[in-house]
Amino acid sequence: MHNHVMPTYARFPLTLVSGKGSRATDDQGREYLDFVSGIAVNGLGHAHPAMVKALCEQAGAMLHCSNLFHIPAQQQLADRLCQLSGLDTAFFCNSGAEANEAAIKLARKFWFDKGAARRTIITATQSFHGRTLQTLTATGQDKVKIGFDPLPPGFEHVPLNDIAALKATVNDETAAILLEPLQGEGGVNEAADDYLKAVRALCDETGILMLLDEVQTGIGRTGEMFGFEHTGVVPDILTLAKGLGGGVPIGAMLANANVATAFGPGTHGSTFGGNPLSCTAALTVLEVIKKEDLLANVREQGARLRKGLQHLKDRNQRIVDVRGQGLLLGVAFETEVAGIIEQCRSNGLLLLSAGPKVLRFLPPLNVTAEEIDEALTILSRSVAQLEAA
């Protein structure tokens, strides 16, 4: 292994070098069914022909252009995302953490411009919002904060789906409530529809802002373009990344017109954000999702995968729960799942965890029924092999 790369990842003993669709190939020529998808990034799978064509053409024209100039693909992407989400304006960056940083800054600047003292952001326990100092402080998991003090002030955490606890925490210093409709990193924990509706009502009543982090759930992952569409609730600010670029780094923060006026020239920026290449990638992802009717495929294959996982649960007392939406599903076990992940990898299936006791499934949005069945067969065999050992 290379000694000059900082060891910030506990890497699997595997080197992936190529892929096609839902399959990835390692440096030894072995093929795997990839249900990690770059952690919900490769929504179109590997080497989708439309993506390859669009990126090659754009690379031959222009890779990067400063945001001091107008960028046609950026404007087209902003128009498309606002049309799809019902929000009014977009800011582009390079990652989910950056999108959440922008959302937090915008919420605080909104209240600053009003002359109000509201600066505190309330988030949920077990949430995950990024690795920058501000977004890891926003994250409702203590393990990511160890060793990085002093942490920036201005964040409170309450249990997910506990509206009473949330109401008790809101005060005249609260600027916004930041939530994931479905927590990915924190254990595949769903925010209940009634809870999100109650949060929206609370924000409307108090005037504070509702922020939704859809870095992992957005761009079709749950069977709708955005996770909030399952409830009919529309946030004031929305953050996106991961699947938006299909593998090319891009993040986005969308906001309604009332809130967006708080950002003007010089208030925020990103050198690489919204460059021609990344915006072309995102436009291609959105085009393919529509052309290939992938939202319907996510709903169909997600239901197939969930049914198979539920069947496995019915036959295995160590499985506590099957949960999630669309093609972001989790299987909670009584014991840690690292061994299952390793055994599945040995049998040709790539999975990851969401906490020590939850298996997470993130296949591409265009995964086939045959590939779902193959994954279920490998998982069932792997669990049986471990239990027999």
Secondary structure, 3 states (H helix, E strand, C coil): CCCCCCCCCCCCCCCEEEEEECEEEECCCCEEEECCHHHHCCCCCECCHHHHHHHHHHHCCCCCCCCCCCCHHHHHHHHHHHHHHCCCEEEEECCHHHHHHHHHHHHHHHHHHCCCCCCEEEEECCCCCCCCHHHHHHCCCHHHCCCCCCCCCCEEEECCCCHHHHHHHCCCCEEEEEECCEECCCCCEECCHHHHHHHHHHHHHHCCEEEEECCCCCCCCCCCCCHHHHCCCCCCEEEECHHHCCCCCCEEEEECHHHHCCCCCCCCCCCCCCCHHHHHHHHHHHHHHHHCCHHHHHHHHHHHHHHHHHHHHHCCCCEEEEEEECCEEEEEECCCCHHHHHHHHHCCEECEECCCCEEEECCCCCCCHHHHHHHHHHHHHHHHHHHHC
